[in-house]
């Protein structure tokens, strides 16, 4: 997975924990990760890791294969509206926004966008992640493998039916 470019839209504590875990486990390298956030101070911990950062969310799509939506659920609609013109068929969109169903994500993205919804638990913040994930309508077996490797590197990752995600 080291050749996959990752773009994090939203750079809060969970995104930072995920990036740190991926770097520590050698799943990726700093030059393959970009992080964006509208609140510039949130980018500082990632800048300290040598990650390219920006307040322009479209940079995350421009420089990535996998776009990780790591924003608060209430801003998902506006962020997806902003990203919509920049999402291509080559992108995999991974959402860690709690409570935002796959259907809602797919309705706000270009048709046939590959989506995976992930629910990491809070111990991810201390390197002991357990994450459940569900595949969207157009997600592939390769997408399942990619997300499994990403979150498995942080602890445990398991693919489940979406209705089980909110129990995580």
C-alpha positions as CSV (number, residue, x, y, z in Angstrom):
1,X,0.0,0.0,0.0
2,X,3.0,2.3,0.1
3,X,2.3,3.5,-3.4
4,X,-1.2,4.8,-2.5
5,X,-1.5,8.5,-1.9
6,X,-3.7,9.6,1.0
7,X,-5.5,12.8,1.4
8,X,-7.1,13.7,4.8
9,X,-9.9,16.3,4.7
10,X,-10.1,17.4,8.3
11,X,-7.1,17.2,10.5
12,X,-8.3,16.8,14.0
13,X,-7.2,14.4,16.7
14,X,-8.5,11.2,14.9
15,X,-7.0,12.1,11.6
16,X,-3.7,12.9,13.3
17,X,-3.8,9.6,15.2
18,X,-4.5,7.7,12.0
19,X,-1.7,9.4,10.1
20,X,0.8,8.8,13.0
21,X,-0.2,5.1,13.1
22,X,0.2,4.6,9.4
23,X,3.6,6.2,9.4
24,X,4.7,4.3,12.5
25,X,3.6,1.0,10.9
26,X,5.3,1.9,7.6
27,X,2.1,1.5,5.7
28,X,2.9,4.8,4.0
29,X,5.5,7.6,4.1
30,X,5.0,11.3,4.8
31,X,5.5,12.2,1.1
32,X,2.4,10.2,0.2
33,X,0.1,12.0,2.7
34,X,-1.6,15.4,2.4
35,X,-3.9,16.9,5.1
36,X,-6.3,19.8,4.9
37,X,-8.3,21.7,7.4
38,X,-10.2,25.0,7.3
39,X,-8.8,25.7,10.8
40,X,-5.1,26.2,10.3
41,X,-3.9,25.5,13.9
42,X,-5.3,21.9,13.5
43,X,-2.7,21.3,10.8
44,X,0.3,22.0,13.1
45,X,0.7,18.4,14.5
46,X,0.7,17.0,11.0
47,X,3.2,19.6,9.8
48,X,5.5,18.5,12.6
49,X,5.3,15.0,11.0
50,X,6.5,16.4,7.7
51,X,3.1,16.0,6.1
52,X,2.1,18.5,3.4
53,X,-0.9,20.6,4.7
54,X,-3.3,23.2,3.4
55,X,-6.4,25.1,4.3
56,X,-7.7,24.2,0.7
57,X,-9.6,21.0,0.9
58,X,-9.4,20.4,-2.8
59,X,-5.6,19.8,-2.4
60,X,-6.6,16.5,-0.7
61,X,-8.3,15.2,-3.8
62,X,-5.7,16.7,-6.2
63,X,-2.9,14.8,-4.5
64,X,-4.5,11.5,-3.4
65,X,-5.9,8.2,-4.5
66,X,-7.8,7.7,-1.2
67,X,-9.6,10.7,0.3
68,X,-10.3,10.3,4.0
69,X,-13.2,12.4,5.2
70,X,-12.3,13.1,8.8
71,X,-14.5,16.1,9.5
72,X,-17.3,16.5,12.0
73,X,-20.6,15.0,10.7
74,X,-22.4,18.4,10.6
75,X,-19.9,19.8,8.0
76,X,-19.9,16.7,5.7
77,X,-22.5,18.1,3.3
78,X,-20.7,21.4,2.8
79,X,-17.3,19.6,2.4
80,X,-18.6,17.2,-0.1
81,X,-20.2,20.1,-2.1
82,X,-16.7,21.7,-2.1
83,X,-15.0,18.4,-3.2
84,X,-17.6,17.2,-5.7
85,X,-16.0,18.8,-8.8
86,X,-12.6,17.3,-7.9
87,X,-13.6,13.7,-7.1
88,X,-12.8,11.4,-10.0
89,X,-13.5,7.7,-10.8
90,X,-10.0,7.0,-9.5
91,X,-10.7,8.1,-6.0
92,X,-11.8,6.0,-3.1
93,X,-13.6,8.1,-0.5
94,X,-13.3,6.8,3.1
95,X,-15.5,8.5,5.7
96,X,-14.8,8.3,9.4
97,X,-17.6,10.9,10.1
98,X,-19.7,9.3,12.8
99,X,-23.4,8.7,11.9
100,X,-23.2,9.7,8.3
101,X,-24.6,6.8,6.3
102,X,-23.1,5.5,3.1
103,X,-26.3,6.4,1.2
104,X,-25.9,10.0,2.3
105,X,-22.3,10.1,1.1
106,X,-23.0,8.5,-2.2
107,X,-25.9,10.9,-2.9
108,X,-23.5,13.9,-2.4
109,X,-20.7,12.5,-4.6
110,X,-20.4,11.9,-8.3
111,X,-22.2,8.7,-9.5
112,X,-20.2,5.5,-9.2
113,X,-17.8,7.0,-6.6
114,X,-16.3,4.2,-4.5
115,X,-17.1,4.8,-0.8
116,X,-16.2,3.0,2.4
117,X,-17.5,4.1,5.8
118,X,-15.3,3.4,8.7
119,X,-16.1,3.7,12.4
120,X,-12.8,3.7,14.4
121,X,-13.1,3.8,18.2
122,X,-11.5,6.3,20.4
123,X,-8.6,4.1,21.6
124,X,-7.3,4.8,18.1
125,X,-6.0,8.0,19.6
126,X,-3.6,5.9,21.7
127,X,-2.6,3.4,19.0
128,X,-5.1,0.7,20.0
129,X,-7.6,1.0,17.3
130,X,-10.6,-1.3,16.6
131,X,-12.4,-0.2,13.5
132,X,-15.4,-1.6,11.7
133,X,-16.0,-0.7,8.1
134,X,-18.7,-1.1,5.4
135,X,-18.4,-1.0,1.7
136,X,-20.5,1.3,-0.4
137,X,-22.4,0.4,-3.5
138,X,-19.4,0.8,-5.9
139,X,-16.6,-0.2,-3.6
140,X,-14.4,-3.1,-4.8
141,X,-12.6,-6.0,-3.2
142,X,-9.4,-4.0,-3.7
143,X,-11.0,-1.1,-1.7
144,X,-11.9,-3.6,1.0
145,X,-8.3,-4.7,1.1
146,X,-6.9,-1.1,1.1
147,X,-9.1,-0.1,4.0
148,X,-8.5,-3.3,5.9
149,X,-4.7,-2.8,5.6
150,X,-4.9,0.9,6.6
151,X,-7.0,0.4,9.7
152,X,-5.5,-3.1,10.5
153,X,-2.2,-1.4,10.8
154,X,-3.6,0.7,13.7
155,X,-5.0,-2.4,15.5
156,X,-8.0,-4.4,14.4
157,X,-10.2,-3.8,11.3
158,X,-13.3,-5.8,10.3
159,X,-15.7,-5.4,7.4
160,X,-19.4,-5.5,8.6
161,X,-22.8,-4.7,7.4
162,X,-23.4,-0.9,7.8
163,X,-26.3,-1.4,10.2
164,X,-23.7,-2.7,12.7
165,X,-21.3,0.3,12.4
166,X,-23.0,2.6,14.9
167,X,-22.5,0.0,17.7
168,X,-18.7,0.4,17.4
